Structure formats: structure tokens, C-alpha cells
Amino acid sequence: MCGIVGYIGSEEKGVSVVLGGLQALEYRGYDSAGVAYLSGDDIVVTKQTGRVQALVDSLGEPTPESATAIGHTRWATHGTPTKANAHPHFNANKSIMVVHNGIIENHTELRESLKKQGYEFQTETDTEVIPHLLDYYAKETDSFEEAFHRTLDQLRGAYGLVVMTSREPDALYAARLGSPLVLGITDAKALILASDPAALMAHTKQVVYLNDQEYIVARRSGEYTLHNLKNDVAVERPAETLDYDADKASLGDYPHFMLKEIHEAPQTIRSATLGRIKPESGIVKLGGLESVADQLKYIDRIVIVACGTASYAGLLGEYAIEELAGIPVEVQIGSEFKYRNEPFSRSTALIVVSQSGETADTIAALKKVENYGVLKLGVVNATGSTIARMTDAGVYCHAGPEQAVASTKAFLAQYTILLLIALYLSNGRTEQYKPLLEELNRLPQKAERVLEQAEHIKSLAKKYAHYKDFMYIGRGYEYPLALEGTLKLKECALIHSEGYAAGELKHGPLALIDENFPTFAIATNSELLEKTYSNIEEIRARKGPVLAIATEGNEQIRSLADDVIYIPDSLEQTTPLLAAIVVQLFAYYVAVEKGLDVDKPRNLAKSVTVE
């Protein structure tokens, strides 16, 4: 959620590097920002509410520089978005600065204990206990590293944190427990610490990921040491090269990242299938699963765990795996899965789905089953991420960087991968095997045809943007898409919206329908289309406006809906990949019509790294 960047090196350019890194992390969502840097023997700290640009402006021209600097973009958890509550946080004489992601669960008891020792607190945050605790232990020992170690021993909860101190100006200290942190190694021997590799891209692709219960000491000489807190031993870990194209993370000619990423749908589907399907020979090859191919033969139950948009991709995956591979599947949201008590056997496989690979609740699901003996598989977009490293095997989405907070192309990639997994697990036994391979091969071109209707969708968005409530309905594979459509409208356009299986209308939601409550009906070709017509008739009988997605050639829908958006004909299992582009574009254009911050919706963050 929040963004961390720290720089230490021989060149005095740390503040610029940190500010640039924070701007690269703006897509994650935040409400305030701050930076601290070494100036002579002292540390200077500047904070601002709002965007990073406000922080840049407050620093003045030219930007003050330093060989050591840390910065942070905060998404409020404890305490409102104010300058005081913004990071970095510090001790009384500002000799210790801390930036922190995560939540310190025992901050109340630590605060009370420190108050008894004479420490005073200036903020409402949980983070402020850390610099005071460091100060307390630093007075008891000559080694700041020892003070750092003792402080970490006291913290319960989750943290990714970076610390600078004027007591040891040639070093930065960083640690991780449940919140991502990565070290970038530059050619100039400077070291950059960040919560997301995106902050490093302008400077290096050579990185070392920290695991949970590890801390690192980065020095101005370019040297660093990595330590395991649990075993109190040094760790040797070679650097990895990031597979990341910085150009793909740029806005280009688009007004917003969300629109750019929606228009990348054809390439997203193509990249997810490239080298993995061979329709002419009927082959599905998933190299990421080859190491566990023998285990997969004995799987008789699959649990998919995900959050938000990824959970709706997972629900589509449930339909596909059960239908095509005949394996029972259930989808659980990560925040609930962690706390459920349920039976697991070694014939169960857990599939976790996450765009960032750092979703805290999804990581918690993996930790829950660590000792269960179940097979742990990942469907993630970010290579080298925590989930990618925690799972036994998996399949990367290859969707490229996704900057907008509301996920679009990642949803398409996730479901495409889950559909490939369904075909892979079917071993060609389903009669739909070959037709689906051929259709997946054709789908990017069909996605391009959907995008050609952007102006039509834009005009309809303007027509419906004034409504305060919405209903999305669908049946079968359309139902998860109704949930995804309603989430997008909530996230981007800030409109109250309900997503329902169309057959559930008469069991309660129909009471909401009147002339001021429109319905977005997903009514594409399927065996259940006639039943969806009946549900639309129920809405019309109550004067509810209806906007529908239908398959090209369907003229009957014109007599039922007030407005229609057509998509190319496709198989029932692949149609959601085309219809998803429509609901994403609709939400985008409604948000634009309302003048909202499309890429950074209020109160939301891209990567949810706290529980």
C-alpha cells in the first residue's frame, strides 16, 4: 500500500532519487508524503499531505541533495492524513528517522511503556513507537545495529521499514516482516531500498529481495550485509535481474493509465497464451507446472484464494476447472480464509491469485497451509514477488506493469491463465479442449474489435453517469463478470453498485429497482440466455432502465434493453474476456465524466500489503 524509498551512496543525489522513486509508486495509492535527508551532522525532514508534487514544491529549487535519504508515501491506517502523521517519524532530537509500511499490532502497549520512560508522542500513528524504541535501546548500547535488532524483537504485526540515523550517517537499516522490501544495487555502487521494484527501475534491475524476518544494513560504500533475525545468522543471497520493461510503465499518449491498460487487452491475452498453447497440435504447455506434474495427477480438490478483482477471476476459474477438468473447486477470499478452520488433505491444491504477488491476505493464506502438505500454486503478475517465491510452482501472467489502482488487464491475464490451467488439468478429455485452444488463439483480434466500440461506450457512460445506484446481473460465466463490473464502477466512479446472479433478483434485490436504479445486464449467447431475458423483463416491469452487453447478431435484445453494447461471438468460457473490456471501459468513462481521479480512486491502494 504505502511506498518506501531509501538511498545511500557516494554521490549526493539521494533526495532526487527518493522523490523520483516515490513518484514511480504513486499508483499504489496514498494520502501524504515525506522525505528525510542528511545535511551535515543533522537530519532534515519535510512532509506534506496530498501528492508527491506538493512535497517536491515544498523543498524548493534547486532540490536539496544528500548522499543519504529516505522517503515515504502514506496510506492512512492509524491517524488521519495530516503532516504530523505523515512519515518519516522520528525521536525527540530527530537523530533517528523511520519510514514504515504495515501495522505494529502491539503499538499501544509499547507506547505506554515508553511513556513511563519519559518519551513523548506527537502523532496518532503506530509507527512513532519505532524511533522512540530505537532511541531507548541505542542509549543502552554502543551499537546501533544491536539497538535495531532489539527493537525488531519487540515489534509484533507487519512491517517493511527503513531507518536512517545521524549516529551512523554512512548506513541505512531496513527490515521486513509481512510487508515487501527490495534492495537495488546500482552500477555506481549506490544502494536503493524500496517497497516495490518500480521505484528502482530508473536506476537498476539488479535486486536482492528480503524475506520475512530478515534485516539489511546498507552502507555508503555500496556494501551491504543481510541477516536472518530468527536464527541470528548472516545470509548470502545473489542478486536477481528484474524482468521489467520501464517503457511499458509510461503513460504514452493516453490521458490515464487505466485507459492505456484497458487498450492493452489484446496483447495481455496474447502474452498470457504465447508459447503455452498450440492449437494445431492440441497442446497446452505450462512450464511453470512441469515440476509438480506428477503431484497434480492426484489432486481431487482445489481451493482458489484471492482478493478483490483477483477473486472474481478465481470464480471464473472455478467454473472452468470444474467444467473442463472435473475437479471440485472452491473460491475463498484471503481475509476470510486465514481465519477459517477446515479440513485439508494432501490431495488438495491451493491456487493463490494476485497481481502484485504481495497481497497480505493472500500471503497469509500460504502461511496458513505451510505445514499441511498441500500443493501451493501461484498465478501472479510480478516476477520475484513474495507469492512467487512462497509457492511450490505457478504460472506468471506476463501482463506487464499495471499502474492504475483499479485492475483491468491483470484480471484478463489471471482468468486466461486459470482457463489454461483448466485445459492442462483436463488432459484433453473434454470435447471443448480443441475448440477452446483455437478460440484463445483468435481472441486477441476479437478484443481489438471490442475496443473499436470505445466511443459508443463513452457516449453511454455519459448518459448513465448521473445515476447514484446500479445493478449488474449475469448468469453462469457472466455472474463473476457482473461482480467485476460492479466493483469497477464502485472503485472508479464512486457509484453504489450491486452485483448479482440474475436468478437471485426475485429473492430480494428486485425491491431496489425503479426508474432511478438502472441495471447493466450481461446477456451474451449461452444456454441460459432465455432465462436472462426473463430477468430483464422483471426489471422492465418495474420501470428500471437496462443497459445490456449482447453477442453480435442478437436483435431480440433491442426490444428488451434501452441500450446495447455488442461484442463478437465467442465460446461461453472465453466470452467473459471480451465482456470484461466493456465493463472496464464503461466504469472508466463514467469516472471521467464525473471528473474523478481515475487512476487513483479515493481511499484505495494498488497493492494491499496490510491486513
C-alpha positions as CSV (number, residue, x, y, z in Angstrom):
1,M,0.0,0.0,0.0
2,C,2.4,2.7,1.2
3,G,5.6,3.4,-0.7
4,I,9.1,3.3,0.8
5,V,12.3,4.5,-0.9
6,G,15.7,4.9,0.6
7,Y,19.1,5.9,-1.0
8,I,22.7,5.7,0.2
9,G,25.8,6.2,-1.9
10,S,28.8,8.3,-2.5
11,E,27.0,10.8,-4.8
12,E,24.8,13.5,-3.3
13,K,21.7,12.8,-5.3
14,G,19.7,10.9,-2.7
15,V,16.8,13.3,-2.4
16,S,16.2,13.3,-6.2
17,V,16.4,9.5,-6.3
18,V,13.9,9.2,-3.4
19,L,11.5,11.7,-4.9
20,G,11.6,10.0,-8.3
21,G,11.0,6.6,-6.6
22,L,8.0,8.0,-4.7
23,Q,6.5,9.3,-7.9
24,A,7.0,5.9,-9.5
25,L,5.0,4.4,-6.6
26,E,2.1,6.9,-6.8
27,Y,0.0,4.3,-8.5
28,R,-0.2,2.4,-5.2
29,G,-2.4,5.0,-3.6
30,Y,-1.5,7.4,-0.7
31,D,-2.6,10.5,1.1
32,S,0.6,12.1,2.3
33,A,4.3,12.0,1.6
34,G,7.6,12.9,3.3
35,V,11.3,12.8,2.9
36,A,14.3,12.9,5.3
37,Y,17.9,13.5,4.4
38,L,21.3,14.0,6.0
39,S,22.6,17.6,6.0
40,G,25.9,17.9,7.7
41,D,25.6,16.4,11.1
42,D,21.8,16.8,11.2
43,I,18.8,15.2,9.6
44,V,16.2,17.4,7.8
45,V,12.7,16.2,7.4
46,T,9.9,17.6,5.2
47,K,6.3,16.3,5.0
48,Q,3.2,17.3,3.1
49,T,-0.4,16.0,2.7
50,G,-1.6,15.2,-0.8
51,R,0.6,14.3,-3.8
52,V,4.3,13.9,-4.0
53,Q,4.4,17.0,-6.2
54,A,3.4,19.1,-3.2
55,L,6.4,17.6,-1.3
56,V,8.7,18.5,-4.3
57,D,7.3,22.0,-4.3
58,S,7.9,22.5,-0.6
59,L,11.5,21.5,-0.9
60,G,12.1,24.4,-3.3
61,E,14.5,24.9,-6.2
62,P,17.1,23.6,-6.5
63,T,16.2,20.4,-4.7
64,P,18.4,19.9,-1.7
65,E,20.7,16.9,-2.1
66,S,22.3,14.4,0.2
67,A,24.2,11.1,0.0
68,T,21.6,9.6,2.4
69,A,17.9,10.0,2.2
70,I,14.6,8.1,2.8
71,G,11.1,8.9,1.8
72,H,7.5,7.6,2.1
73,T,4.0,7.8,0.7
74,R,1.5,7.0,3.3
75,W,-2.0,5.5,3.1
76,A,-3.6,6.2,6.4
77,T,-4.3,3.4,8.9
78,H,-3.6,4.8,12.3
79,G,-4.4,8.5,12.4
80,T,-5.9,10.9,9.8
81,P,-3.9,12.2,6.8
82,T,-2.0,15.1,8.3
83,K,1.5,16.4,8.1
84,A,2.2,15.2,11.7
85,N,1.0,11.7,10.9
86,A,2.9,11.5,7.6
87,H,6.2,9.7,7.5
88,P,9.2,9.8,8.3
89,H,8.7,9.6,12.0
90,F,11.4,10.5,14.5
91,N,12.7,10.5,18.0
92,A,12.8,13.7,20.2
93,N,16.0,15.1,18.8
94,K,15.4,14.0,15.3
95,S,18.5,11.8,15.2
96,I,16.6,8.7,14.1
97,M,14.2,8.7,11.2
98,V,11.8,5.8,10.3
99,V,9.6,5.0,7.3
100,H,7.3,2.1,7.7
101,N,4.7,0.0,5.9
102,G,2.4,-2.3,7.8
103,I,0.8,-2.3,11.2
104,I,2.5,-2.6,14.6
105,E,-0.2,-4.5,16.5
106,N,1.3,-4.0,19.9
107,H,1.9,-0.3,19.5
108,T,-0.4,0.6,22.3
109,E,1.5,-1.3,25.0
110,L,4.8,-0.2,23.5
111,R,3.6,3.4,23.7
112,E,2.5,3.1,27.3
113,S,5.8,1.5,28.3
114,L,7.9,4.2,26.5
115,K,5.8,7.0,28.1
116,K,6.8,5.6,31.5
117,Q,10.4,6.0,30.4
118,G,9.7,9.7,29.7
119,Y,9.1,9.5,26.0
120,E,6.5,11.9,24.5
121,F,4.4,11.2,21.4
122,Q,3.4,13.8,18.8
123,T,1.3,11.7,16.4
124,E,-1.6,9.2,16.3
125,T,0.4,6.6,14.4
126,D,1.6,3.1,15.4
127,T,4.9,3.9,13.6
128,E,6.0,6.5,16.1
129,V,6.9,3.9,18.7
130,I,9.7,2.6,16.4
131,P,12.1,5.6,16.5
132,H,11.5,6.1,20.3
133,L,12.2,2.4,20.9
134,L,15.3,2.6,18.8
135,D,16.4,5.7,20.8
136,Y,15.8,3.8,24.0
137,Y,17.9,0.8,23.0
138,A,20.6,3.0,21.4
139,K,21.2,4.6,24.8
140,E,21.8,1.1,26.3
141,T,24.4,0.0,23.7
142,D,27.2,1.5,21.6
143,S,26.0,-0.4,18.6
144,F,23.1,1.0,16.6
145,E,22.7,-2.4,14.9
146,E,22.2,-4.0,18.3
147,A,19.6,-1.4,19.1
148,F,17.9,-2.1,15.7
149,H,17.9,-5.9,16.5
150,R,16.4,-5.4,19.9
151,T,13.7,-3.1,18.5
152,L,12.7,-5.6,15.9
153,D,12.4,-8.3,18.6
154,Q,9.8,-6.1,20.3
155,L,7.6,-5.4,17.3
156,R,4.5,-7.6,16.6
157,G,2.5,-7.3,13.5
158,A,3.8,-6.5,10.0
159,Y,6.5,-4.2,8.8
160,G,8.7,-3.2,6.0
161,L,10.8,-0.4,7.4
162,V,13.9,1.7,6.6
163,V,15.8,3.6,9.2
164,M,18.4,6.4,9.0
165,T,20.3,7.9,11.9
166,S,22.8,10.7,12.3
167,R,24.5,8.5,14.9
168,E,25.6,6.3,12.0
169,P,25.4,8.5,8.9
170,D,27.1,6.0,6.5
171,A,24.4,3.4,6.8
172,L,20.7,2.6,6.3
173,Y,18.9,-0.1,8.2
174,A,15.9,-2.0,6.8
175,A,13.8,-5.0,7.8
176,R,10.9,-7.0,6.6
177,L,8.1,-9.0,8.2
178,G,5.0,-9.4,6.1
179,S,5.5,-6.3,4.0
180,P,7.7,-6.3,0.9
181,L,11.1,-4.8,0.7
182,V,13.8,-5.0,-2.0
183,L,17.4,-3.8,-2.3
184,G,18.6,-2.4,-5.6
185,I,22.3,-2.4,-6.5
186,T,23.4,0.2,-9.0
187,D,26.5,0.4,-11.2
188,A,27.6,3.5,-9.2
189,K,27.7,1.3,-6.1
190,A,24.8,3.2,-4.6
191,L,22.1,1.2,-2.9
192,I,18.4,1.8,-3.1
193,L,15.8,0.3,-0.8
194,A,12.2,0.2,-1.8
195,S,8.9,-1.4,-1.1
196,D,8.3,-2.0,-4.8
197,P,10.8,-2.7,-7.7
198,A,9.0,0.0,-9.7
199,A,10.9,2.6,-7.6
200,L,14.2,1.2,-8.7
201,M,13.6,0.9,-12.5
202,A,15.2,4.2,-13.4
203,H,18.5,3.1,-11.7
204,T,19.0,-0.6,-11.8
205,K,17.5,-4.0,-12.5
206,Q,19.8,-5.8,-10.1
207,V,17.9,-6.6,-6.9
208,V,18.0,-8.6,-3.7
209,Y,14.6,-9.4,-2.2
210,L,14.3,-9.6,1.6
211,N,12.4,-12.4,3.1
212,D,10.3,-12.3,6.3
213,Q,12.4,-11.9,9.5
214,E,15.4,-10.5,7.7
215,Y,17.1,-7.2,8.0
216,I,19.8,-5.5,6.0
217,V,22.5,-2.9,6.6
218,A,23.3,-0.9,3.5
219,R,26.4,1.3,3.6
220,R,27.6,4.3,1.6
221,S,30.5,2.3,0.2
222,G,28.0,0.2,-1.8
223,E,28.5,-2.8,0.5
224,Y,25.6,-4.4,2.4
225,T,25.0,-7.3,4.9
226,L,21.9,-9.4,5.1
227,H,20.8,-11.1,8.3
228,N,18.2,-13.6,9.5
229,L,16.6,-12.4,12.7
230,K,15.1,-15.7,13.7
231,N,18.4,-17.6,13.5
232,D,20.7,-14.6,14.1
233,V,22.9,-15.6,11.2
234,A,24.3,-13.8,8.1
235,V,22.6,-14.6,4.8
236,E,24.2,-14.9,1.4
237,R,21.8,-14.3,-1.4
238,P,22.8,-13.4,-5.0
239,A,21.2,-10.5,-6.8
240,E,18.5,-11.2,-9.4
241,T,17.8,-9.4,-12.6
242,L,14.3,-7.9,-12.8
243,D,12.2,-8.9,-15.8
244,Y,10.6,-5.5,-16.2
245,D,10.3,-3.1,-19.1
246,A,10.2,0.5,-17.8
247,D,8.8,1.8,-21.1
248,K,5.6,-0.3,-20.6
249,A,5.0,1.6,-17.3
250,S,4.9,5.0,-19.1
251,L,1.7,6.8,-20.0
252,G,2.4,7.4,-23.6
253,D,-0.3,9.2,-25.5
254,Y,-3.1,8.1,-23.1
255,P,-4.8,10.5,-20.7
256,H,-4.8,7.9,-17.9
257,F,-3.1,4.6,-17.1
258,M,-6.4,2.8,-16.7
259,L,-7.4,3.6,-20.3
260,K,-3.9,2.6,-21.6
261,E,-4.1,-0.7,-19.7
262,I,-7.6,-1.5,-21.0
263,H,-6.4,-0.9,-24.5
264,E,-3.6,-3.4,-23.8
265,A,-6.2,-6.2,-23.5
266,P,-5.4,-7.9,-26.9
267,Q,-1.7,-8.0,-26.0
268,T,-2.4,-9.1,-22.5
269,I,-4.4,-12.2,-23.7
270,R,-1.8,-12.8,-26.4
271,S,1.1,-12.7,-23.8
272,A,-0.7,-15.0,-21.4
273,T,-1.1,-17.7,-24.1
274,L,2.1,-17.1,-26.1
275,G,4.2,-20.3,-26.2
276,R,1.7,-22.0,-24.0
277,I,-0.9,-23.2,-26.5
278,K,-0.5,-24.9,-29.9
279,P,-4.0,-25.3,-31.3
280,E,-2.8,-27.1,-34.4
281,S,-1.3,-29.9,-32.3
282,G,-3.7,-29.6,-29.4
283,I,-1.1,-28.9,-26.8
284,V,-1.2,-26.8,-23.6
285,K,2.3,-26.4,-22.2
286,L,2.7,-24.7,-18.8
287,G,6.3,-24.8,-18.0
288,G,5.7,-23.4,-14.5
289,L,3.7,-26.6,-13.6
290,E,6.1,-29.2,-15.0
291,S,8.0,-29.6,-11.7
292,V,4.7,-30.7,-10.0
293,A,3.1,-32.5,-12.9
294,D,3.1,-35.9,-11.0
295,Q,1.5,-34.3,-7.9
296,L,-1.2,-32.7,-10.0
297,K,-2.3,-36.2,-11.2
298,Y,-3.5,-37.0,-7.6
299,I,-5.3,-33.7,-6.9
300,D,-9.0,-34.2,-6.1
301,R,-9.8,-30.7,-4.7
302,I,-8.7,-27.2,-5.5
303,V,-9.0,-24.1,-3.3
304,I,-8.5,-20.7,-5.0
305,V,-7.7,-17.9,-2.7
306,A,-7.6,-14.3,-3.9
307,C,-8.9,-10.8,-3.0
308,G,-10.9,-8.2,-4.9
309,T,-10.7,-8.4,-8.7
310,A,-8.5,-11.4,-8.5
311,S,-11.2,-13.3,-6.6
312,Y,-13.6,-12.7,-9.5
313,A,-11.0,-14.1,-11.9
314,G,-10.8,-17.0,-9.5
315,L,-14.5,-17.5,-9.6
316,L,-14.4,-17.7,-13.4
317,G,-11.5,-20.2,-12.9
318,E,-13.7,-22.3,-10.6
319,Y,-16.4,-22.6,-13.3
320,A,-13.8,-23.5,-16.0
321,I,-11.8,-26.0,-13.9
322,E,-14.9,-27.8,-12.7
323,E,-16.4,-27.9,-16.2
324,L,-13.3,-28.8,-18.2
325,A,-11.2,-30.8,-15.7
326,G,-13.9,-32.3,-13.5
327,I,-12.1,-31.3,-10.3
328,P,-14.1,-29.7,-7.4
329,V,-13.1,-26.1,-6.8
330,E,-14.0,-23.5,-4.2
331,V,-13.0,-19.9,-4.1
332,Q,-12.3,-18.1,-0.9
333,I,-11.3,-14.5,-0.2
334,G,-8.0,-14.3,1.6
335,S,-9.2,-12.2,4.5
336,E,-11.6,-14.9,5.5
337,F,-9.6,-18.0,4.5
338,K,-6.9,-17.2,7.1
339,Y,-9.3,-17.5,10.0
340,R,-11.3,-20.5,8.9
341,N,-10.9,-23.9,10.3
342,E,-11.4,-26.5,7.7
343,P,-10.1,-29.9,6.7
344,F,-7.2,-30.2,4.2
345,S,-5.6,-33.3,2.7
346,R,-2.5,-33.8,0.7
347,S,-4.7,-34.3,-2.4
348,T,-5.8,-30.6,-2.1
349,A,-4.1,-27.9,-4.2
350,L,-4.2,-24.3,-3.2
351,I,-4.0,-21.7,-6.0
352,V,-3.4,-18.2,-4.9
353,V,-4.1,-15.4,-7.4
354,S,-2.5,-11.9,-7.1
355,Q,-1.5,-9.1,-9.4
356,S,1.3,-7.8,-7.2
357,G,2.3,-11.0,-5.6
358,E,2.4,-9.0,-2.3
359,T,-1.2,-9.1,-1.2
360,A,-1.1,-9.5,2.6
361,D,-4.2,-11.6,3.0
362,T,-3.2,-13.9,0.2
363,I,0.2,-14.4,1.6
364,A,-1.4,-15.2,4.9
365,A,-3.3,-18.0,3.1
366,L,0.0,-19.5,2.1
367,K,1.4,-19.3,5.5
368,K,-1.7,-21.0,7.0
369,V,-1.1,-24.1,4.9
370,E,2.7,-24.2,5.2
371,N,2.6,-27.4,7.3
372,Y,-0.5,-29.0,5.7
373,G,1.3,-30.8,2.9
374,V,-0.9,-29.3,0.3
375,L,0.4,-28.3,-3.1
376,K,0.8,-24.5,-3.3
377,L,0.4,-22.9,-6.8
378,G,0.6,-19.2,-7.8
379,V,-0.9,-17.1,-10.5
380,V,0.9,-13.8,-10.2
381,N,2.0,-11.0,-12.5
382,A,5.0,-9.7,-10.6
383,T,8.1,-11.9,-11.1
384,G,10.2,-12.3,-8.0
385,S,7.3,-11.3,-5.7
386,T,6.7,-12.8,-2.3
387,I,3.9,-15.1,-3.5
388,A,6.0,-16.2,-6.5
389,R,8.8,-17.2,-4.0
390,M,6.5,-18.9,-1.5
391,T,4.6,-21.2,-3.8
392,D,5.8,-24.6,-5.0
393,A,5.1,-23.8,-8.6
394,G,2.9,-21.5,-10.7
395,V,2.2,-19.6,-13.9
396,Y,3.2,-16.0,-14.5
397,C,0.6,-13.7,-16.1
398,H,3.1,-11.7,-18.2
399,A,0.7,-8.8,-18.3
400,G,3.4,-6.2,-17.7
401,P,3.2,-3.4,-15.2
402,E,-0.2,-2.3,-14.2
403,Q,-0.2,1.3,-12.8
404,A,-3.9,2.2,-12.3
405,V,-5.3,1.2,-8.9
406,A,-8.3,-0.5,-10.5
407,S,-7.1,-3.7,-12.0
408,T,-8.0,-4.3,-15.7
409,K,-5.5,-6.2,-17.8
410,A,-4.4,-8.3,-14.8
411,F,-8.0,-9.6,-14.4
412,L,-7.9,-10.7,-18.1
413,A,-4.5,-12.3,-17.6
414,Q,-5.5,-14.1,-14.4
415,Y,-8.6,-15.7,-15.9
416,T,-6.7,-16.6,-19.1
417,I,-4.1,-18.4,-17.1
418,L,-6.8,-20.2,-15.0
419,L,-8.5,-21.2,-18.2
420,L,-5.2,-22.6,-19.4
421,I,-4.8,-24.5,-16.1
422,A,-8.3,-25.9,-16.5
423,L,-7.4,-27.2,-20.0
424,Y,-4.0,-28.5,-18.8
425,L,-5.7,-30.4,-15.9
426,S,-8.3,-31.9,-18.3
427,N,-5.6,-33.7,-20.2
428,G,-7.6,-33.2,-23.4
429,R,-10.5,-35.3,-22.1
430,T,-13.2,-32.6,-22.6
431,E,-14.8,-32.1,-26.1
432,Q,-14.3,-28.4,-25.7
433,Y,-10.5,-28.8,-25.5
434,K,-9.6,-28.2,-29.1
435,P,-12.3,-25.5,-29.8
436,L,-11.1,-23.5,-26.7
437,L,-7.5,-23.7,-27.9
438,E,-8.5,-22.4,-31.3
439,E,-10.7,-19.7,-29.8
440,L,-8.0,-18.5,-27.4
441,N,-5.8,-18.0,-30.4
442,R,-8.4,-15.9,-32.1
443,L,-9.4,-13.9,-29.0
444,P,-6.8,-11.0,-29.3
445,Q,-8.3,-10.0,-32.6
446,K,-11.8,-10.1,-31.1
447,A,-10.6,-8.0,-28.2
448,E,-9.5,-5.4,-30.7
449,R,-13.0,-5.3,-32.2
450,V,-14.4,-4.6,-28.7
451,L,-12.0,-1.7,-28.3
452,E,-13.2,-0.2,-31.5
453,Q,-16.5,0.5,-29.8
454,A,-14.9,2.7,-27.2
455,E,-16.6,5.9,-28.4
456,H,-20.1,4.2,-28.3
457,I,-19.4,3.0,-24.7
458,K,-18.2,6.5,-23.9
459,S,-21.5,8.0,-25.1
460,L,-23.5,5.5,-23.0
461,A,-21.3,6.3,-20.0
462,K,-22.2,10.0,-20.3
463,K,-25.9,9.0,-20.5
464,Y,-25.8,6.9,-17.3
465,A,-23.2,8.8,-15.3
466,H,-25.8,10.8,-13.3
467,Y,-27.3,7.7,-11.6
468,K,-26.4,7.1,-8.0
469,D,-27.2,3.4,-8.0
470,F,-26.6,0.5,-10.3
471,M,-27.2,-3.2,-10.6
472,Y,-25.1,-5.7,-12.6
473,I,-26.5,-9.1,-13.4
474,G,-25.4,-12.2,-15.2
475,R,-25.8,-16.0,-15.3
476,G,-23.2,-18.7,-15.4
477,Y,-19.8,-17.3,-16.5
478,E,-21.5,-13.9,-16.7
479,Y,-22.1,-13.8,-13.0
480,P,-18.4,-13.3,-11.9
481,L,-18.2,-10.7,-14.6
482,A,-21.2,-8.9,-13.1
483,L,-19.3,-8.8,-9.8
484,E,-16.2,-7.5,-11.6
485,G,-18.3,-4.8,-13.4
486,T,-19.9,-3.6,-10.2
487,L,-16.5,-3.4,-8.4
488,K,-15.1,-1.3,-11.2
489,L,-18.0,1.1,-11.0
490,K,-17.6,1.4,-7.3
491,E,-13.8,1.8,-7.4
492,C,-13.6,4.3,-10.3
493,A,-16.9,6.1,-10.5
494,L,-17.7,6.0,-6.8
495,I,-21.3,4.9,-7.6
496,H,-23.1,2.5,-5.3
497,S,-23.5,-0.7,-7.3
498,E,-24.7,-4.3,-6.6
499,G,-23.6,-7.4,-8.5
500,Y,-26.0,-10.4,-8.6
501,A,-26.6,-13.7,-10.3
502,A,-29.6,-12.8,-12.4
503,G,-31.7,-15.5,-11.0
504,E,-31.3,-14.0,-7.5
505,L,-33.2,-10.8,-8.4
506,K,-36.6,-12.1,-7.2
507,H,-35.0,-13.2,-3.9
508,G,-34.6,-9.7,-2.7
509,P,-32.6,-7.2,-4.9
510,L,-35.6,-6.6,-7.2
511,A,-37.0,-4.5,-4.4
512,L,-34.4,-1.8,-5.2
513,I,-35.4,-1.4,-8.9
514,D,-37.3,1.7,-10.1
515,E,-36.8,4.3,-12.8
516,N,-33.7,5.7,-10.9
517,F,-32.0,2.3,-10.5
518,P,-30.5,1.1,-13.9
519,T,-29.3,-2.4,-14.5
520,F,-26.3,-3.5,-16.5
521,A,-27.3,-6.9,-17.9
522,I,-24.7,-9.2,-19.3
523,A,-26.8,-11.2,-21.8
524,T,-24.4,-12.9,-24.2
525,N,-25.0,-16.1,-26.0
526,S,-25.3,-19.1,-23.7
527,E,-27.7,-21.9,-22.7
528,L,-29.1,-19.5,-20.1
529,L,-29.8,-16.6,-22.3
530,E,-33.6,-17.1,-22.4
531,K,-33.6,-17.1,-18.6
532,T,-31.6,-13.8,-18.6
533,Y,-34.3,-12.3,-20.9
534,S,-36.9,-13.2,-18.2
535,N,-34.9,-11.4,-15.6
536,I,-34.6,-8.3,-17.8
537,E,-38.4,-8.4,-18.3
538,E,-38.8,-8.4,-14.5
539,I,-36.7,-5.2,-14.3
540,R,-38.5,-3.5,-17.2
541,A,-41.9,-4.3,-15.5
542,R,-40.6,-2.1,-12.6
543,K,-39.5,0.7,-15.0
544,G,-35.8,0.0,-14.4
545,P,-33.5,1.3,-17.2
546,V,-31.5,-1.5,-18.8
547,L,-28.1,-1.4,-20.5
548,A,-27.0,-4.7,-21.9
549,I,-24.0,-6.5,-23.3
550,A,-25.0,-8.9,-26.0
551,T,-23.5,-11.0,-28.7
552,E,-23.3,-9.6,-32.3
553,G,-26.4,-10.7,-34.3
554,N,-28.8,-10.7,-31.3
555,E,-31.6,-8.5,-32.4
556,Q,-34.1,-9.7,-29.8
557,I,-32.2,-7.8,-27.0
558,R,-33.0,-4.5,-28.7
559,S,-36.6,-4.9,-27.7
560,L,-35.7,-5.6,-24.1
561,A,-32.9,-3.2,-23.3
562,D,-32.8,0.6,-23.5
563,D,-29.2,0.4,-24.8
564,V,-27.0,-2.4,-26.2
565,I,-23.2,-2.9,-26.5
566,Y,-22.4,-5.8,-28.8
567,I,-19.3,-8.0,-28.6
568,P,-18.1,-10.6,-31.1
569,D,-19.4,-14.2,-30.7
570,S,-17.2,-16.5,-28.7
571,L,-17.4,-19.6,-26.6
572,E,-19.1,-19.4,-23.3
573,Q,-15.9,-19.8,-21.4
574,T,-14.0,-17.1,-23.3
575,T,-16.8,-14.5,-23.7
576,P,-16.0,-13.0,-20.2
577,L,-12.6,-11.9,-21.5
578,L,-14.4,-9.8,-24.2
579,A,-17.2,-8.6,-22.0
580,A,-14.7,-7.5,-19.3
581,I,-13.3,-4.9,-21.6
582,V,-16.8,-3.4,-21.9
583,V,-17.5,-3.1,-18.2
584,Q,-14.0,-1.7,-17.6
585,L,-14.4,0.9,-20.3
586,F,-17.8,1.8,-19.0
587,A,-16.6,2.4,-15.5
588,Y,-13.6,4.4,-16.8
589,Y,-15.7,6.7,-18.9
590,V,-18.3,7.3,-16.2
591,A,-15.4,8.2,-13.8
592,V,-14.0,10.6,-16.4
593,E,-17.4,12.2,-17.0
594,K,-17.7,12.8,-13.2
595,G,-14.3,14.4,-13.2
596,L,-12.7,11.9,-10.8
597,D,-9.1,10.8,-10.3
598,V,-9.4,7.6,-12.4
599,D,-6.0,6.1,-11.8
600,K,-6.0,6.8,-8.0
601,P,-9.6,6.4,-6.6
602,R,-10.1,7.8,-3.1
603,N,-9.3,5.6,-0.1
604,L,-7.8,2.8,-2.2
605,A,-4.3,1.5,-2.8
606,K,-2.9,-0.7,-5.6
607,S,-1.1,-3.3,-3.5
608,V,-2.8,-4.1,-0.2
609,T,0.2,-5.1,1.9
610,V,-1.5,-4.8,5.3
611,E,-4.4,-6.9,6.8
